[in-house]
Amino acid sequence: MSEKIDFVIMWVDGNDLEWQKEKNLYEGNAKGDNRNIRFRDWDNLHYWFRSVEKYAPWVNMVHFVTWGHIPKWLNTKHPKVNIVKHTDFLEKDNLPTFNSRAIEINLHRIKDLTEHFVYFNDDMFLTKPVKKEDFFKKGLPRDIAIPNPCPSNSRLGIGCAISNNMEIINTTFNKRKAIRSNFTKWFNPLYKKHIIASVCMIPWGHFASFSSTHIPHSYLKSTFEQLWEREQAILKETSKSKFRDKNNVNQWLMRYWQLASGKFIPRNIDDGKLFMLKEGNSEALNAIKDQSFKMICINDTVDIKEFEMQKEEIKRAFNEILPEKSLFET
């Protein structure tokens, strides 16, 4: 693939006193999700940059999206680093925001962002070499079209956003027509045993939800622009939410739109894996050290009691495969 591909990563320093001060001004009246796990820092971001330099040297630009704080070690003069503050691309009336969903759905507004970009949360890491074709092929995003019949319905969790996303998708797309038009993308051997879910969902007349492995997502900037033209009301409403709210949509709406419209190429289900961190993380630690996947997500949870100990274990595992400083570091 000859097109340029950018990486976008969002980061928040929950230890920043100025950020805490501003957040405290709003969270007293907040009805959304402002739990500590949304903001605490695992102190492993430098390994993300090391992995990009080592495993994806072909990346065009890294857009580092931040409230304003910048890691002391980050080489901001690196030619592939673009520091993007919220004030650089979000509407002034919606600032400040502590809602990742509000930020994510506006990523297309980042100046000079390429049409083809990969979005990372700061808990998503590359753990072995990747090619451009792992993210885009024939100009289209690589993704996995596997239905999920049972999305979560938790008030503050992802379930509400998924339900809101799916209402838009099902209002716009006819499920049977969408699958019939791209049959081999929905029933693809790269999904392996998970293809059974597609077979079981054939009788359903609508999309319930889509499965996600919580790995970096490939996007077309034009998809964001198209959704903003068509669904401006709910996107504006989400953008106004200071914290996560049950009425929000999230960036998965853009992903679901790409799937339902057939604007994707199937990818291997085993390219990445989600690990929900809790007490005892041997599986996640081994996946890092053994480089079992091309990419992983190590997701923070409320089940972690010994946070500092778990943090150090994760850092030691990354240091085994990425011990050398990158040029992204000073």
C-alpha positions as CSV (number, residue, x, y, z in Angstrom):
1,M,0.0,0.0,0.0
2,S,1.5,3.3,-1.1
3,E,-0.8,5.7,0.8
4,K,0.5,7.4,4.0
5,I,-0.8,6.1,7.3
6,D,-0.9,8.1,10.5
7,F,-1.2,6.8,14.0
8,V,-3.4,8.7,16.5
9,I,-3.1,8.1,20.3
10,M,-4.9,9.8,23.2
11,W,-3.2,10.2,26.5
12,V,-4.1,11.8,29.8
13,D,-1.8,12.3,32.8
14,G,-4.1,11.8,35.8
15,N,-1.3,13.0,38.1
16,D,-1.2,16.5,36.5
17,L,-2.3,18.8,39.3
18,E,-3.5,21.5,37.0
19,W,-5.6,19.0,35.1
20,Q,-7.0,17.6,38.4
21,K,-7.9,21.2,39.5
22,E,-9.8,21.8,36.3
23,K,-11.5,18.4,36.4
24,N,-12.6,19.0,40.0
25,L,-14.4,22.1,38.9
26,Y,-16.8,20.0,36.8
27,E,-17.0,16.5,38.4
28,G,-19.1,17.6,41.3
29,N,-22.1,18.1,39.0
30,A,-21.2,15.3,36.6
31,K,-23.7,12.6,35.9
32,G,-21.4,10.6,33.7
33,D,-18.4,8.3,34.3
34,N,-15.6,10.1,36.1
35,R,-14.1,7.1,37.9
36,N,-10.4,7.0,38.6
37,I,-9.6,4.1,36.3
38,R,-10.6,6.4,33.4
39,F,-7.6,8.6,34.1
40,R,-4.8,6.9,36.1
41,D,-1.4,6.6,34.5
42,W,0.3,3.3,34.1
43,D,3.7,4.9,33.3
44,N,4.3,2.8,30.3
45,L,3.7,5.2,27.4
46,H,7.4,5.2,26.5
47,Y,7.1,1.6,25.5
48,W,4.3,2.5,23.1
49,F,6.6,4.8,21.3
50,R,9.4,2.3,21.4
51,S,7.1,-0.3,19.8
52,V,6.1,2.1,17.0
53,E,9.7,2.9,16.2
54,K,10.7,-0.8,16.2
55,Y,7.7,-2.5,14.8
56,A,6.1,0.1,12.6
57,P,8.9,2.3,11.2
58,W,6.8,3.1,8.1
59,V,4.3,5.2,10.0
60,N,3.9,8.7,8.5
61,M,3.1,10.7,11.6
62,V,2.1,10.1,15.2
63,H,-0.6,12.5,16.4
64,F,-0.3,12.7,20.2
65,V,-3.7,14.0,21.5
66,T,-3.5,15.5,25.0
67,W,-5.3,17.9,27.3
68,G,-2.0,19.8,27.3
69,H,0.4,17.8,29.5
70,I,3.4,16.3,27.7
71,P,5.6,13.5,29.1
72,K,8.9,15.0,30.2
73,W,10.8,12.4,28.3
74,L,9.0,12.9,25.0
75,N,11.1,14.3,22.1
76,T,8.6,16.8,20.8
77,K,11.1,17.7,18.0
78,H,10.9,14.3,16.5
79,P,9.8,14.8,12.8
80,K,7.1,12.2,13.2
81,V,5.5,13.7,16.4
82,N,2.6,16.1,16.2
83,I,1.4,17.3,19.6
84,V,-2.4,17.9,19.4
85,K,-4.0,19.7,22.3
86,H,-7.8,19.5,22.8
87,T,-7.9,23.3,22.1
88,D,-6.4,22.6,18.7
89,F,-9.3,20.8,17.2
90,L,-12.3,20.7,19.6
91,E,-15.0,23.4,19.6
92,K,-14.4,26.0,22.3
93,D,-17.9,25.6,23.6
94,N,-17.2,22.0,24.4
95,L,-14.0,22.6,26.4
96,P,-12.7,21.4,28.7
97,T,-13.8,17.8,28.3
98,F,-12.8,14.7,30.2
99,N,-14.9,12.4,28.0
100,S,-12.8,10.3,25.7
101,R,-15.9,9.6,23.5
102,A,-16.3,13.4,22.8
103,I,-12.6,13.6,21.8
104,E,-12.6,10.4,19.7
105,I,-15.6,11.3,17.5
106,N,-13.8,14.6,16.5
107,L,-10.4,13.1,15.5
108,H,-11.0,13.9,11.8
109,R,-10.6,17.6,12.7
110,I,-6.9,17.1,13.5
111,K,-4.9,19.3,11.1
112,D,-3.1,17.4,8.4
113,L,-4.4,14.0,9.5
114,T,-4.2,11.5,6.6
115,E,-7.2,9.8,5.1
116,H,-5.9,6.5,6.4
117,F,-5.2,6.4,10.1
118,V,-5.0,4.0,13.0
119,Y,-6.5,4.9,16.3
120,F,-4.9,3.7,19.5
121,N,-6.0,4.0,23.1
122,D,-3.0,4.4,25.4
123,D,-3.5,0.8,26.6
124,M,-3.0,-0.6,23.1
125,F,0.5,-1.7,22.1
126,L,2.3,-3.3,19.2
127,T,4.3,-6.3,20.4
128,K,5.8,-7.6,17.1
129,P,6.5,-6.2,13.6
130,V,3.5,-5.0,11.6
131,K,3.1,-4.0,8.0
132,K,0.9,-1.3,6.4
133,E,-1.2,-4.2,5.0
134,D,-2.0,-5.3,8.6
135,F,-4.1,-2.1,8.9
136,F,-5.2,-1.2,5.3
137,K,-5.5,-3.2,2.1
138,K,-6.6,-2.0,-1.3
139,G,-7.2,1.4,0.4
140,L,-9.7,-0.1,2.9
141,P,-9.4,-0.6,6.6
142,R,-8.7,-4.1,7.9
143,D,-11.3,-5.3,10.3
144,I,-13.3,-8.2,11.7
145,A,-17.1,-8.5,10.9
146,I,-18.3,-10.7,13.6
147,P,-21.8,-10.1,15.2
148,N,-22.2,-9.9,18.9
149,P,-25.7,-10.8,20.1
150,C,-25.2,-9.7,23.7
151,P,-23.8,-6.2,24.2
152,S,-23.5,-4.9,27.8
153,N,-26.3,-2.8,29.1
154,S,-24.4,-1.2,32.0
155,R,-25.4,2.4,32.6
156,L,-21.9,3.9,32.6
157,G,-20.1,1.2,30.6
158,I,-19.7,0.7,26.9
159,G,-23.1,-0.9,26.5
160,C,-25.1,2.3,26.3
161,A,-22.8,3.7,23.6
162,I,-23.1,0.5,21.6
163,S,-26.9,0.6,21.8
164,N,-26.9,4.2,20.6
165,N,-24.5,3.3,17.8
166,M,-26.6,0.4,16.7
167,E,-29.8,2.4,16.6
168,I,-28.1,4.6,13.9
169,I,-26.7,1.6,12.0
170,N,-30.0,-0.3,11.9
171,T,-31.9,2.8,10.9
172,T,-29.5,3.2,7.9
173,F,-28.6,-0.3,6.8
174,N,-30.6,-3.4,6.0
175,K,-28.7,-6.2,7.6
176,R,-29.5,-8.9,5.1
177,K,-28.7,-6.6,2.1
178,A,-25.4,-5.5,3.7
179,I,-24.2,-9.1,4.3
180,R,-25.4,-10.3,0.9
181,S,-23.5,-7.6,-0.8
182,N,-20.3,-8.5,0.9
183,F,-20.8,-12.1,1.8
184,T,-17.1,-13.2,1.8
185,K,-16.3,-10.4,4.2
186,W,-18.8,-11.6,6.7
187,F,-18.1,-15.3,6.4
188,N,-14.4,-15.3,6.1
189,P,-11.9,-18.1,7.1
190,L,-9.7,-15.5,8.8
191,Y,-12.3,-15.3,11.6
192,K,-11.7,-19.0,12.3
193,K,-14.1,-20.5,14.9
194,H,-15.8,-17.1,15.5
195,I,-17.5,-17.4,12.1
196,I,-20.0,-19.6,14.0
197,A,-21.4,-16.4,15.5
198,S,-22.2,-15.1,12.0
199,V,-24.0,-18.3,11.2
200,C,-26.0,-18.3,14.4
201,M,-27.1,-14.7,13.8
202,I,-28.4,-15.3,10.2
203,P,-32.1,-15.5,11.4
204,W,-31.8,-12.0,13.0
205,G,-33.3,-9.3,10.9
206,H,-31.1,-6.6,12.3
207,F,-27.6,-6.0,13.6
208,A,-27.4,-6.6,17.4
209,S,-23.9,-5.4,17.8
210,F,-20.4,-6.2,16.5
211,S,-17.6,-8.1,18.2
212,S,-14.5,-6.1,19.1
213,T,-11.1,-7.4,20.1
214,H,-10.2,-4.0,21.5
215,I,-7.1,-3.6,19.3
216,P,-6.1,-0.5,17.3
217,H,-8.8,0.4,14.8
218,S,-8.2,1.4,11.2
219,Y,-10.2,4.3,10.0
220,L,-10.9,6.4,6.9
221,K,-11.1,10.1,7.8
222,S,-13.9,10.4,5.2
223,T,-16.0,8.0,7.3
224,F,-15.9,10.5,10.2
225,E,-16.8,13.4,7.8
226,Q,-19.7,11.4,6.4
227,L,-21.2,10.6,9.8
228,W,-20.9,14.2,10.8
229,E,-22.9,15.2,7.8
230,R,-25.6,12.6,8.5
231,E,-25.7,12.4,12.3
232,Q,-24.7,15.8,13.5
233,A,-27.3,16.1,16.3
234,I,-26.1,13.1,18.4
235,L,-22.4,13.7,17.6
236,K,-22.8,17.3,18.8
237,E,-24.6,16.1,21.9
238,T,-21.8,13.7,22.7
239,S,-19.2,16.4,22.1
240,K,-20.8,18.5,24.8
241,S,-20.6,15.8,27.5
242,K,-17.9,16.6,30.0
243,F,-17.8,13.0,31.1
244,R,-19.0,9.7,29.7
245,D,-22.8,9.7,29.6
246,K,-25.4,7.1,28.8
247,N,-26.6,9.2,25.8
248,N,-23.3,9.2,24.1
249,V,-22.1,7.4,21.0
250,N,-18.4,6.6,20.5
251,Q,-15.9,6.2,17.8
252,W,-17.1,2.6,17.3
253,L,-20.0,4.2,15.4
254,M,-17.5,5.0,12.6
255,R,-16.2,1.5,12.7
256,Y,-19.6,-0.1,12.6
257,W,-20.5,2.2,9.7
258,Q,-17.4,0.9,7.8
259,L,-18.5,-2.7,8.5
260,A,-22.1,-2.2,7.5
261,S,-21.2,-0.4,4.3
262,G,-18.6,-3.0,3.3
263,K,-15.8,-0.5,3.4
264,F,-13.3,-2.9,5.0
265,I,-11.1,-6.0,4.2
266,P,-11.1,-8.9,6.7
267,R,-8.2,-9.3,9.0
268,N,-6.9,-12.3,11.0
269,I,-8.8,-12.7,14.3
270,D,-5.5,-13.7,16.0
271,D,-3.7,-10.4,15.1
272,G,-4.5,-9.1,18.6
273,K,-6.1,-9.8,21.9
274,L,-7.7,-7.9,24.8
275,F,-6.5,-8.6,28.4
276,M,-8.6,-7.3,31.2
277,L,-6.2,-6.5,34.0
278,K,-7.0,-7.8,37.5
279,E,-5.2,-9.5,40.4
280,G,-2.7,-11.9,38.7
281,N,-2.0,-11.1,35.1
282,S,0.3,-14.0,34.1
283,E,-1.5,-14.4,30.7
284,A,-1.0,-10.8,29.8
285,L,2.5,-10.7,31.0
286,N,3.4,-13.9,29.0
287,A,1.7,-12.5,25.9
288,I,4.0,-9.4,26.1
289,K,7.2,-11.3,26.8
290,D,6.5,-14.1,24.3
291,Q,5.2,-11.6,21.7
292,S,2.2,-13.8,21.1
293,F,0.3,-11.2,19.1
294,K,1.0,-8.4,16.8
295,M,-0.9,-6.1,19.1
296,I,-2.6,-6.2,22.5
297,C,-4.8,-4.2,24.8
298,I,-4.1,-4.2,28.5
299,N,-7.3,-2.7,29.9
300,D,-7.5,-1.2,33.4
301,T,-10.3,-2.5,35.6
302,V,-11.8,-1.8,39.1
303,D,-10.6,-5.4,40.1
304,I,-7.0,-4.2,40.6
305,K,-6.2,-3.8,44.3
306,E,-2.4,-3.6,44.2
307,F,-2.1,-1.0,41.4
308,E,1.5,0.0,41.9
309,M,2.7,-3.6,42.0
310,Q,0.7,-4.5,38.8
311,K,2.1,-1.4,37.1
312,E,5.7,-2.4,37.8
313,E,5.0,-6.0,36.5
314,I,3.7,-4.7,33.2
315,K,6.6,-2.3,32.8
316,R,9.1,-5.1,33.5
317,A,7.4,-7.3,30.8
318,F,7.6,-4.5,28.2
319,N,11.2,-3.8,29.1
320,E,12.1,-7.4,28.2
321,I,11.2,-6.8,24.6
322,L,11.7,-3.1,24.3
323,P,14.7,-2.3,26.6
324,E,16.3,0.4,24.3
325,K,15.3,4.0,24.3
326,S,13.7,5.2,21.0
327,L,14.4,8.4,19.2
328,F,10.9,9.5,20.4
329,E,12.6,9.8,23.8
330,T,15.0,12.6,25.0
